[in-house]
Amino acid sequence: MKRTNSYDGLGILISADAETRLNPCIREVEPTSPSDRMGLRQGDRIISINGVNVENVDFNDVLLLIKQGLNHNHLQLSVINESLSF
């Protein structure tokens, strides 16, 4: 995912478990945003950022990984859609 001049930001809100600050997920996706166009959905669980597993990583470190990716104009999120899990 890359930023564009036509949109400021990625169009997602990310959160984690309130008690443990682990298991990041997508809380909201803004319609027509880059994230929406890439197919990200509310409730998707983020499992890696640019190849780094973040399932048991503190939320502050997750945000740092996202910021680093954006600073290098390359952000790859791997997600699991919880509504599709069996």
Wavefront OBJ file of the C-alpha trace (Angstrom):
o trace
v 0.000 0.000 0.000
v 1.366 3.421 -0.893
v 0.227 6.935 -0.141
v -1.129 9.014 -2.967
v -1.296 12.757 -3.477
v -5.068 12.499 -3.840
v -5.660 11.078 -0.340
v -4.156 12.062 3.000
v -3.530 8.944 5.096
v -4.596 5.344 4.663
v -8.222 5.577 5.735
v -8.092 3.058 8.580
v -8.253 3.124 12.347
v -6.258 0.410 14.068
v -6.750 -0.811 17.602
v -5.607 -3.632 19.867
v -6.917 -5.487 22.892
v -7.473 -2.837 25.586
v -5.973 -4.901 28.400
v -3.029 -6.618 26.750
v -2.318 -4.067 23.945
v -1.760 -7.089 21.652
v -3.523 -8.500 18.577
v -3.917 -5.422 16.365
v -6.998 -5.197 14.201
v -8.706 -2.785 11.878
v -11.444 -0.976 13.746
v -12.737 1.203 10.895
v -12.194 1.612 7.167
v -13.131 4.861 5.479
v -15.109 4.325 2.259
v -13.155 5.034 -0.964
v -9.863 5.266 0.968
v -6.702 3.478 -0.200
v -7.362 0.806 2.442
v -10.921 0.304 1.213
v -9.713 -0.022 -2.365
v -7.148 -2.621 -1.232
v -9.927 -4.709 0.313
v -9.246 -4.148 4.014
v -12.353 -4.528 6.167
v -13.480 -3.683 9.675
v -12.520 -6.525 11.992
v -9.553 -7.728 9.929
v -6.830 -8.963 12.289
v -3.362 -7.705 11.344
v -0.869 -10.551 11.506
v 2.180 -8.934 9.898
v 3.514 -5.574 8.767
v 6.160 -5.580 6.042
v 6.885 -9.222 6.828
v 7.198 -8.762 10.609
v 4.764 -10.868 12.663
v 2.816 -8.523 14.980
v 0.307 -10.879 16.588
v 1.996 -10.671 20.006
v 3.670 -7.278 19.645
v 2.807 -4.277 21.833
v 0.530 -1.779 20.080
v 3.123 1.037 20.301
v 5.587 -1.133 18.377
v 2.900 -1.941 15.795
v 2.363 1.788 15.250
v 6.123 2.289 14.860
v 6.277 -0.413 12.183
v 3.428 1.268 10.311
v 5.145 4.658 10.567
v 8.425 3.186 9.286
v 6.615 1.646 6.333
v 4.930 4.931 5.502
v 8.223 6.822 5.801
v 9.698 4.469 3.190
v 6.520 4.693 1.084
v 5.957 0.945 1.397
v 3.450 -0.620 3.741
v 2.412 -4.237 3.379
v -0.227 -5.531 5.783
v -1.122 -9.190 6.034
v -4.538 -9.663 7.575
v -7.010 -12.377 8.452
v -10.668 -11.599 8.021
v -12.179 -13.006 11.206
v -15.633 -13.335 9.630
v -14.178 -15.804 7.106
v -12.358 -17.993 9.642
v -13.497 -21.586 10.086
l 1 2 3 4 5 6 7 8 9 10 11 12 13 14 15 16 17 18 19 20 21 22 23 24 25 26 27 28 29 30 31 32 33 34 35 36 37 38 39 40 41 42 43 44 45 46 47 48 49 50 51 52 53 54 55 56 57 58 59 60 61 62 63 64 65 66 67 68 69 70 71 72 73 74 75 76 77 78 79 80 81 82 83 84 85 86
